[in-house]
Amino acid sequence: MEIHDDQFFFGGVSAVELAKTYGTPLYVYEEERIRENFRRALKAFQKYYADFRFFYAIKANNNLAIANILRQEGAGIDAASVNEILLAKQLGLGGEDVMFSGNFLSDDDIRQGLESGVIFNLDDPSLLPRVLRYGKPELLAFRVNPGYGECEVGSFVCNAGPDAKFGVHPDQVLDAYRAAKAAGIKRFGAHMMPGSSIRNPEYFGFITGLIMDIIGKVSRELSIDFEFIDLGGGLGIPYRHEDAVLDIDAAAAKVAKVFKEKIAEYGMKPPRLMMEPARYFVGDAGYIIGTVHTIKDSYKRIIGTDIGMNVLARPALYGAYHHIYVNGRERDHRKPVGLCGQLCENTDFWVHDRPLSENTTLGDLVIVENAGAYGFGMSYQYNGRLRPAEVLVKDGKSWLIRDRETYDDMVRHVHVPDHLK
Ligand SMILES: Cc1ncc(COP(=O)(O)O)c(C=O)c1O
């Protein structure tokens, strides 16, 4: 993103032009930024541990145009559901380029996941006998919950640690692998999530030590040569401008140092090191452009826009912060205002007392930053407000990569029985 004369540009295309061409609310993604993010991280990790690979957690942004950028860069896919395995297939990826890390799977999920031939990552030992009813995965991992998780928006949304619904308790891990080995499974990996949006490089070293102590003992006890250890995602981005940027080189150095030390300590055959981030690749490459439609001066001034919690759920869902700009007005004097969307829910009033230009007026474009991850994917149709369009930008050009929803999309899957007509 660039600002010239107080006007915002994405991949060389102005916010005004994008809004005019595609309407608002509009998700905009910068292709080059995604590639830069991926390359920076890959370079850092491969510098310290050559046998390293990234998988992209496609749940964060499942637009196939975005996922294809990451595939071109060499990423595999981390899939949370059977449909995400199908998305990977559409990208031309399958087998060991795809990791199925679902949780609380149904029997159907298990059967289809197994049939797809991807790496199976089990969230609980109780899943193993259910998997074995349908067959044996070629390559199996368990998701370990090491008992810690660091998260940007608080422990109640954290994907690791004692309050998380995810992963196998450390005390159950040895028996889980023992049972899998006894069942005749021959190839193994291990997985964990360290938390989410972590910007402290030290933490990545710490959490690597935790999983390696658990898996090192399993390796020694059961004579398993682990083929990979997947440290999950969680590489953070600064949502607030005062937040520090994650020093990715330092994080990679810490991880690799601990990883190698633990391999030596437990006498392991060096496994491939993997991670499956998403936010770090796509988060800061995505923006939402919206329009100011109404301004209300009641108990306080409220700027009404078309960016509601239906378009960006994170603030209402878990209090996440997103920086907001007003196109053409960033040099103005500011005063604290509220900002909301158009839904009949007060959680849609997602910005309070934020200093924005005091000249903000009807028709202005507002820009929401860091919306590339967990943005569109969490959007929905409440109040008959339809999902936005998505656009990719690069070198002064733009491509529509998802149509704006229409009324027909909203009613397409609805059936009214004859007696109600
Ligand atoms: C299993 C798994 N892997 C990877 C990720 C990606 O996490 P992040 O976007 O924080 O890197 C997630 C996110 O929830 C996840 O659940």
PDBQT file of the ligand as one rigid body, heavy atoms in Angstrom, charges set to zero:
ROOT
HETATM    1  C1  LIG A 501      -4.022 -26.133  12.406  1.00  0.00    +0.000 C 
HETATM    2  C2  LIG A 501      -3.691 -24.738  12.043  1.00  0.00    +0.000 A 
HETATM    3  N1  LIG A 501      -2.576 -24.505  11.340  1.00  0.00    +0.000 NA
HETATM    4  C3  LIG A 501      -2.237 -23.247  10.962  1.00  0.00    +0.000 A 
HETATM    5  C4  LIG A 501      -3.023 -22.160  11.282  1.00  0.00    +0.000 A 
HETATM    6  C5  LIG A 501      -2.589 -20.792  10.824  1.00  0.00    +0.000 C 
HETATM    7  O1  LIG A 501      -2.347 -19.934  11.863  1.00  0.00    +0.000 OA
HETATM    8  P1  LIG A 501      -1.770 -18.480  11.635  1.00  0.00    +0.000 P 
HETATM    9  O2  LIG A 501      -2.636 -17.796  10.664  1.00  0.00    +0.000 OA
HETATM   10  O3  LIG A 501      -1.811 -17.880  12.982  1.00  0.00    +0.000 OA
HETATM   11  O4  LIG A 501      -0.372 -18.611  11.125  1.00  0.00    +0.000 OA
HETATM   12  C6  LIG A 501      -4.180 -22.348  12.027  1.00  0.00    +0.000 A 
HETATM   13  C7  LIG A 501      -5.028 -21.216  12.414  1.00  0.00    +0.000 C 
HETATM   14  O5  LIG A 501      -5.963 -21.268  13.135  1.00  0.00    +0.000 OA
HETATM   15  C8  LIG A 501      -4.529 -23.680  12.409  1.00  0.00    +0.000 A 
HETATM   16  O6  LIG A 501      -5.643 -23.933  13.104  1.00  0.00    +0.000 OA
ENDROOT
TORSDOF 0
